[in-house]
Amino acid sequence: MLECNANMPTLQDRQINLQVTVALWQKMLADFPYSVLEQAVAKVIMQSKIFPTVAEIREAAESLMQKANFLPSAEEAWDEVMCKIDPYRKPTWSHCLVNRP
C-alpha cells in the first residue's frame, strides 16, 4: 500500500523516503512512454518551485503527446500494451497505431 503523502515528499514524517514516491510515480505514470515522461518531468521541474506532483507530470506529458502527435517506438508501444492489458476494461492508447492489430 502506498503512503498517503508519497506524492509530497516534503510532507512525509521524519526522513524523506523517496522510495514510496518512486513507487507511486511508477504506478500512476505507467501508461505513458518513457521518452514522453522524461521530457515532461524535465519541463515540470524547470517550471516548479516545489516538488512536482503526479498531476503536474501527467498534464505535461499529455500536452507533449498532443503537440507532437507522438509516435511511440516498437518497444514503447509494447510496454504500453503490457501495462494496459485488462480483460475488464477497454484501454485508451497513446497512439492509434498501438491499437492496430
C-alpha positions in Angstrom: 0.0 0.0 0.0 1.3 3.4 -0.9 1.7 6.0 1.8 -0.9 8.8 1.6 1.7 11.6 1.3 4.0 9.8 -1.1 3.3 12.4 -3.8 4.6 15.1 -1.5 7.9 14.0 0.0 8.4 17.2 1.9 5.2 16.4 3.9 6.5 12.9 4.9 7.2 12.2 8.5 10.8 12.0 9.7 13.2 11.4 6.9 12.2 11.8 3.3 11.8 8.4 1.8 11.8 8.7 -2.0 11.2 5.0 -2.5 7.5 5.5 -1.7 7.4 8.4 -4.1 9.0 6.4 -6.9 6.6 3.6 -6.3 3.7 6.0 -6.6 5.1 7.6 -9.8 5.7 4.2 -11.4 2.1 3.2 -10.8 0.4 6.5 -11.7 2.5 7.2 -14.8 2.8 3.7 -16.3 0.5 4.5 -19.2 3.0 7.0 -20.7 6.0 6.1 -22.8 9.3 6.7 -21.0 10.6 9.2 -23.6 7.5 11.4 -23.1 7.8 11.2 -19.3 11.4 12.1 -19.4 10.5 15.3 -21.3 7.5 16.0 -19.1 9.5 15.7 -15.8 12.2 17.9 -17.2 9.6 20.6 -18.2 7.8 20.4 -14.8 10.9 20.6 -12.7 12.2 23.6 -14.6 9.0 25.5 -14.0 8.1 24.4 -10.5 9.4 25.8 -7.3 8.3 22.8 -5.2 8.4 19.0 -5.7 6.2 18.1 -8.7 3.0 16.1 -8.3 1.8 13.3 -10.4 -1.0 15.6 -11.7 1.5 18.1 -12.9 3.6 15.5 -14.7 0.6 13.9 -16.3 -0.6 17.2 -17.5 2.8 18.0 -19.1 3.0 14.5 -20.6 -0.5 14.8 -22.1 0.4 18.2 -23.5 3.6 16.9 -25.1 1.9 14.0 -26.7 -0.9 16.2 -28.2 1.6 18.8 -29.5 4.0 16.4 -31.1 1.5 13.8 -32.4 3.7 11.4 -30.6 4.6 8.2 -32.4 6.0 5.6 -29.9 8.8 3.2 -30.8 8.0 -0.5 -31.0 9.4 -1.1 -27.5 7.4 1.8 -26.1 4.2 0.5 -27.8 4.7 -3.0 -26.5 5.4 -1.7 -23.0 2.1 0.3 -23.2 0.2 -2.8 -24.3 1.6 -4.8 -21.5 0.8 -2.2 -18.9 -2.8 -1.7 -20.1 -3.9 -5.3 -20.7 -7.0 -5.7 -18.6 -9.8 -8.2 -19.5 -12.4 -6.0 -17.8 -11.7 -2.6 -19.3 -11.1 -1.3 -22.8 -7.7 0.6 -22.8 -7.1 4.0 -24.3 -4.0 4.1 -26.3 -1.4 6.9 -26.7 -1.5 6.5 -30.5 -3.8 4.8 -32.9 -1.0 2.6 -34.3 -0.6 1.0 -30.8 -4.2 -0.3 -31.2 -3.7 -1.6 -34.7 -4.0 -5.5 -34.9 
